């Protein structure tokens, strides 16, 4: 909760680099471990409906999982456009670190740019995230409204209203990232390390 609030308020921590890495890790977890389509309303455990009913699961106890599920188009956008990789300290032997370049950084770990929100890559990536990954205002009205409600709790209703009206580019981008993290269960699942234990399926994304 505090981290999302700090992102909205553009605090020094987490850094822009940290936010870009966090966004990568959260979306990557949905690629590697798609959430189950159905979950038990009492235990919270899921079943892979494509593989048939879970042994011992009463269908009357199952409900549709509200978690998002990445389609092929979204997976390809992540793999081919949004995901970038960098090594730390310019060490070619170091493990590559994944990130989505959504917030501008300034000469951090090999990524050198002007630090501006109108940077071409920043604009392009945020347009893709907004168009293809945010909940649709009409088709996913409940999820759309829920994400905005939490943003208003984090930032304050009047402050949010003022920020939206001002059209401040920094806040537009950061609030979009926070809503995206909320939509992809960051508050409940974090980075999704335990989703397999709770019944996630194997990845259905085609490797490029």
C-alpha positions, 0 to 999 in steps of 0.5 A: 500500500505504502509503495503504491502511494509513494509511486503516486506521490513521486517519492525518491523511493521506490526509484523509477528503475525499481518501478519499471522492474516491478511492473516487469515482474508483476506482468511476467508472473501472469505470463509464467503462471496464469491465474486459474479461471475458477476458484473455490469461494471458500478456500481461494484455491483455483482449478484449471478449467481447461483440464477438467474439474478439480478432483474433489471440487464441488462445482457449486463452490466454484466462482469465476476468478476476477484476476486478469488472464493474458491473451495471446496478443498481450503476451506477444506485446510483452515479449516483443515490445515491452520487456527489456533486459539490462545487466547491472554495472555493465557486467556482461556476466551479470544476470540480465534484469527485466524491466518495462520502460514506463517511467523515465530514468536518468543514466541508471545502470546502462539506461541513459535518457533525458528523464522526460515523460515525453520521451518517445519510448515512454510515450509508446510503452504507456500507450500500449499499457493503457490500450491493451492492459488496463481494464476496459471502462465499459467491458470491465467496468467494475475492475476499472472503477475499483482501481480508480477508487483505490487510487483515490484512497491512496492519493486523496479524492480531491487531490486525485480530481485536481491531478486529473484536471491538471493533466500533469503528464508525470501523474497520468503515467504514475497513476496509470502504473498504479492502476495497472499494478492494482488490476494485476493483483499486486496488493493481494499477490505481490509478485505472485511467488505463491500463485502455483501453490494456490492453483495457477496453471502452466503458462499458455503464452507462446514463446517467441 
